[in-house]
Amino acid sequence: MSSVSAVLDRLIHTLGLCEFPCGPGPWKQSAGQSSDPQSLLDLLDCPASPWYQDPDWSPQASSLRRRAALSPKRLSKTSIYRHFTTLRLIDKDVSVVDVELLKLCNLEELVLSANRLTEVPAEHLPAELQVLELRNNLVTSLSALTSQPPPRLLYLGLASNPLGSLEDICSLTGAHWPALVCLDLSGCDFEDQRPLLEALSSLPSLRSLLLEGTPCSLGRSYPGLALDVLQRLVCLDTRRVSPEERGAFRGLSHLAGAVRECARASVHVGRLRGLPDPERDPDHGSQTFPVLSFSYYVSYDFISNSPEQQDVRSESEAAAEVSDTLESEDPSVCGDASGPTLVSSHSSCKLVWSELMDFSDSRSHSVSDLKALKNFLRRGLSVSVHEEKVLSWPAASEDSATPKPGPKGAKGKEAPTKGKDKKKRVLPELVQDPPIRRALGSVHVPLHSLLQRGHKVALCCDFGLQRSESPPSAANTPDKAGPSSV
């Protein structure tokens, strides 16, 4: 385990505060006279100097080196700690916020993003702290952070942590954070929007809030409910709130009856071109029977709430030109979407082969498990194109072996059969075998951008299926030589 103080001590050591040109070494005296301080500073500040450093973990690191070059005897471990007002330990494998951090009594900004912190004891944070960034850690509870939080904290960044319990919601109130102006909860697991907003409404100084990427931000009442409950909010998800936008959702929080939150996503399968023509297969049409017929369709899997929403065909994996949009509509439109969360299969209509197949298939999906939907969007979905081949054979029947006698004429002979009826009788009845299905290609469609409000994914998928070469007598156009795509 690595503590904040241990990592900081290692970084301070890399500054070379006791080495040339810093520190109280013999280089401070030259022929019985003090060396020129400016020449030492030039060695520290010139980018071409071998002693030049540009530390990114604190703006005060460079000034500390200059101080060590000018007045090395006045430096001590205590004065070094007091020198820092900003500390950025990003991706340093920090797992413990230890009590030694209190020695940085002038620290105002502490950034500990992309580490392995599971909890942050508030009693180990300096009282002067104004900015605390904990993005992308493993913090599962806010109880330790709210035991004795810094009273002057203006910004709290908790993004991309596994937070979202009712206990965490109760920790985000004005009783703990009276001065908090900006709160970043983006990417966390808060799912119940109303309880969360009610807690945040008690923060007297809150003006900026980030909820983008949380399950509750996928709900159809977001962001309207947030803007109506948090009347003092100036920015939501890095966007400035306009008076027109706030007025459009006025009174939404007072609607009678709590409607179960759900999200709606639309999936559109468009056009498909470039599939190999089955009639160009040398085996196709080389014999009378069986008669071959081919059809094609696109499939994808999407999250659903109940078994009734599953596609019984389950042929598949995904869709071709996909346009997914999370809509912010009137929540009253959403029906009851209770039940277990499943991943069900959906397929487009089936079309015979053509140069350009236009499926124009659109489907809407309502999901009430917003946390499961968030995880699904982060994974993305798979889109596949399928071929269905059907073999047809002549049916064995008595009609084909012994034709029935036709009507007799005046002399007792059979009346001649009209040409049209005769043609019908010679065509055998065909019986179809069960269809043979195979996936021709599959692609992955990333959907993580849908976690950001107002985004849409529109992708032309390349399945990488090259069409068969045309016979020498046929002319190929550049369009026919490309891979299959939609």
N, C-alpha and C positions, 0 to 999 in steps of 0.2 A: 504494500500500500504506500502511496505517495501523498504526503500532506502538502498543503499550500506553502507552509514555511520552508519545508525541505526543498521543494521545487524553486522557491524564490531564492534560497541561499545558493543553489547551484547556478542560477542565472546571474546573481550578483558576483559570483566567483569568476564567471566568464568575462566580466567587465575589466578585470586586471587592475583593480584599484590600488594594489600594492606593487605593481610592476611598471617598468618604463613604458610611457613617459609619466605615469601617475606615481603616487606613493613617495615616501621619504627616502629614496635611494641615493647613491653617490652621485647620480646625474644631476642632483640639485645643486652641487658645488662644482665649479669649474675654475681651476687655478686660484682657489681661495675666494672666489666670488660667486655669488648666486647666478645660476643660469637664467637666461631670458625666459620669463613665463610665457610670452607670446609664441616663442618657437615651440614650446611644449604643446600649447593649445593648437598650433598649426598641424602638429603631428596627429592630434586627435580628430581634427575637423576636416582635413583634406581627404577627399575620397580616394586619391591616389596613394595615400600613406598606408603602409602595412599595419599601422596601429588604428586605422579608422574602423569604427563600428557604427551600425545603424540599428540598434535594438528595437524590435517591434512590440515588445511585451510591456514597455512603459515609456512614455514621453520623457520621464524624468531620468532615465538611465544615462542618456548622453550628458545631461547637465551634472549628474553625479560624477562622471568621469572628469569633467572639467574642474569640478570642485576638488577632486582628489589630486589633480595636477597642480592647482594653485595653493591649496591649504590642506595637505595630506595629514598633518598632525591634528587637525580639528575634527577628523573623521573618527567615528566609533560605530559599533553595530547599532546602538540606539539611535544615533543621528542619521545613520543610513536608512533605517526603517521609517523614521519620521520624514525623510526626504520625499517619500513616494506619496502622491495623491491619486495616481492611476496605476492599476495593475491588471494586465491582460494575459492570463495563462490559458491559452486556447490549445486544446488537444495536447496536453502535457501529462496525461495519465493521472490526473489528480483524483484521489478518491476520498480524501479527508480534509475537512475545514477545521483546522486545529486551533487551540487557544492562543498559539503564538501570533496568530493574525492580529490580535488586539494591540500588538506592539506597533503596528502601522496606524498610529492614532490619528494621522492626518489623511488617511485614505478616504477618498470620495467616490471613486469608481472601481468596481471589482468585476471583472469579466472572467468567468470560468466555463466557457462554452466547450462542448465536445470533450468532456471528461467522463469520469466514472463515478460521479457523486450520487449517492443514494439518499442522503439527507444533508441538510445544512443547518447546524445549530445556530440559532439567532444570537445566543450569548457569546459566540466567538466572532461576531462581526463588529467592526469599529463603529462607534456611535455617530461619527461624522459621515457615514456612508450615504450617498445619494443615488447611486446607480448600482444595481446588482443584476448581472446577466448570467443566467444558468441554463441557457439554451442547450438542447441535445445532451442531456445527462440521463441518469436513471432514477431521478427523484420520484418516489411513489407516494409520498405523503408530505403535507405542509405543516404538520403538527410541530415539528422541531423548529421550523422557520418562524412560526408565529408565537413562540414562547416568550421572546423578548426582542421583537424586531427593531431595527434601527429607526428611531423616531423621525428622522429627516429624509427617509427614502422617498425619492421622486419617481424612479423607474424600476420596475421589477419585471425581468424577462424569464419566463418559465416555459418557453416554447419547446415543443417536441420532447416533453417528458411524459411518462405514463401517469398523468394526474387526471382525475375526473370523478372521484368519489364524492358522496354527500359531505363527508368530513372535510374534504378539500374545499368544497363550495363554502362551507361555514367558516373557513379560514380566510376567505377573501372579502372581509368586511371592513368598514371604517373603524371599528374598534381596534383593529391591528395595524391598519395602514392609513392614518389620518392625513398624511401629506402626499399620498401616492397620486401622481398625475398621469402616468402612462403604465399600462399593464399589457403584457404580451403573453397570451395563452394559445397562440396559434400552434396547430399540430398536436395539441393535447387531446385527451379523451373525454372531455366534457360533452355529455349527450343530452341532458335535460336542460333546455334553454331557459325556461321560466324560473326555476329555483336559482340558477346561476345569475340571471339578470337581476332578480330581487336582491341577492346578496351584494352584487356590484353596485346597485343603486344606493347603498349605504356609504359608499366611498365619497366623501364630500368634495375631494379635489380631482377626481378622475375626469380627464378630458380626452384621452386617447386610449382606444381599446383595440386589440387584435385578437380575433377569434377565427380567422381564416384557417381552414384545414382541420377544425374540430368537427366531430360528428354533428353537434347542434347547428353549425353553420350550413349544413347540408339540408336542414329542414326547410319546408316551403314557407314558413312564416319568418324566416331570416332573410334580410336584415331588418324588416319592418318592425318586428317586435322589439328588437334591441334599440332601435332609434326612438320608439315610443316610450319605453321604460326608462332609458338613460337620457333624460332631457338635456343634461349638461354636456353631453358628449360632443366634441368638436370633430374628431377624426375616428373613423371606424375602418379597420383593416387598411390603414395608410391612406384612406381617401377622406377628403374633407366633406363633412356633412353639409349639404345645402339646405336652406330654409324650405325649398320646394319639396325636397326629398323627405324632410321631417314631417311636413304638412300632409304628404300623401299617405302617411301611416298613422296619423293622429287618431287616437282612440282604439287602436288595434288591441292594446293590452286589456281593455275593459270589455271585450266581447264576451257575452255570456257563454258559459260552457267551455271546458278545456278540451281542445281537439287533439287527438293523438298525433304527435309530430311524425311526418314521413317526408320522404324525398321522392321526386319523380325524375326519371331519366328517359330520354328518347333515343332510340337506336334506329338509324336509317341505313339500309343496304341499297346502294345505287346500281351503277352499271358495271358490267364485266366484259372485258375484251381480251382476245389473245389466246383463248383455250385451243388446244389441238382439235382439228376437225376429225371426228371419228370416221367419216366416210373416206378419209385419205389413208386409213389403215389398210394395208394390202389384204388382210384377212376379212375385212368387211365387204360383204356382197360377193365373195368368191363362191358361195354355195347358196342353194335355194333356201334351205332350212338349216338351222333356225333363223327366223327373222329377228334382226337385232334392232333395238330402239334405245336411244340414249337421252337422258335428261340431266340437268345440272341445277344445283342449288347452293346457297351459302348458309352457313350456320355459325352460331356463336353461343356461348354460355353466359348467363347473367344471373345475378343474385335475385332471389325471390323470397317471399314470406311463408308460403304454405305449399303443401304438396299439390293442391289443386292448380297451382300456377305452372307446374312442370309440364314440359312438352313430352308426350308419351313416345314420340319418335326417337328421342335422344340419339340423333345421328351424329353428333357433332362437336364442333369446337369453336366456331366463331364467324365473324362477318367481314365483308369485304370493304367497300367504301363505307366507313362508319362515321356517323355524326352523332355524338352523344352530348346532350345538353341538360344540365340540371336547372330546372325551372323554379322560379319563385312565384308561385301562383297562390290563389286564395286557398288556405288550408281546409276550408269547409268542403272543397271539392273532393278531397281525399277520403275514400271509404275506409272501412275497417280492414287493416292490413296486419292483423295479429297472426300469430303462429310462428313456428320455427323458421329460421333463416336457412335457405337452401340455395344451391346453385343449379338452375334448371337450363335445359337446352331449348334453343329457339332456331327455327329454320325458315328460310324464305320460301317463296313459291318455286316450283320446278319449271324450268324452261328447256325447250329443245335447243340444240346448238345453233348458234348464229355468230356472225362476226362480232356483233355487239348485242349482248343480252342485258336488257333493262329490267331489273327486278323491282325497283321502286317500292321496296318493302320498308315500312316504318312500324315501329312498335314502341309502346310506352310501358315503363316498368315503375311501379310504386313500391317503395321499400320503407318499412318502419324501423328496422334495426339499423340505426344510423351509424353505429360503431362498426358493424359488419360491413356496411356500405363503404365506409372510409377505408377499411382494410382491402376491400375488393378493388377500389379505385387505385390504391397504391400498387397493387399487383398488376392491374391492367387485364385485358381480356384477349383471348385467342380467337382468331377469325379463320375459318376454313372454307374451301370450295370443294364440293363433292360431285362425283359422277355416279349416276344410277343407270345400270345396264339391265335391260329386260330381254330375255330370250323367249320367242314365241314359236310353238310347234303346232302342226296340224292335229286336230282332235280326232281320235279314233271313234267312229260312229257307224251305225248300220246304214245311214244315208249315203255315206261315201262308198260302202261296199255294194249295196243293192239299191239302185235308184227306184223310187216309187213310180208306179205306172201313171202316165198322164191321162187326161181325158180322151175318150175315143171319138172318132169322127163318125160320119154317117154309115160307112161301110165296115165298121167294127175295128178299124185301125186307130192307132193312137194319133191324136191330133198333133200336128207339128208344133214344136215349142218355139215360142218367139225368141229372137236372138238375145234380147235383154235377160229373159228368164233363164235361158240356157247358160249365159255367162255367169249368172249368180250361182247356179248349181255346181259349176266346176271349181269355184273358189272354196277351198277348204276352210273350215272354222278353226281358228287359232286359239291355242291355250297358252297362257303366259306362265313362265316359271317365276318363283319368287325373285324380286329384284336383287341384283348384285351391286353393292355400294362400295365405293372406295374414295378416300380423301386424296385429292390431287395436290393440295398444298395448304399450308397454314402459316399465318403470320401473327406476331404479337403486336397489339395496339396499346401503347401506354396511355393511361387515363389519369395520371397523377395531377395534371394541370386542372382537372375538374374540381379538385379540392380548393381551388381559388375561385371565389365568387365571380360569376359572369363569364366563365370561360367555356369554350366549345372545342371539341376535337373533330377535325375533318381531315381524313387521311386517305390518300390513294395507296392501296396496298399492292405490293409487287410479290406475287406468289412464286416467281422464278420458273414458271413453266413455259419452256420454249415450244413453239408450234412445230409440227412436223414439216419437213421440207416439201415444197410443192413439186409435182412432176416437172420434168424438163420443159415440157411444152407450155406450162403455165407461168405467167409472169408474176413475180413477187413484188409487192409494193413494200416500202420501208415500214409501213404500219403493221403489215402482216408478219414481220420478222421479229417483233418485240416480244418480251415476256408477258405472261398473263397478268393482268392487273385490273383493279376496279377503282 
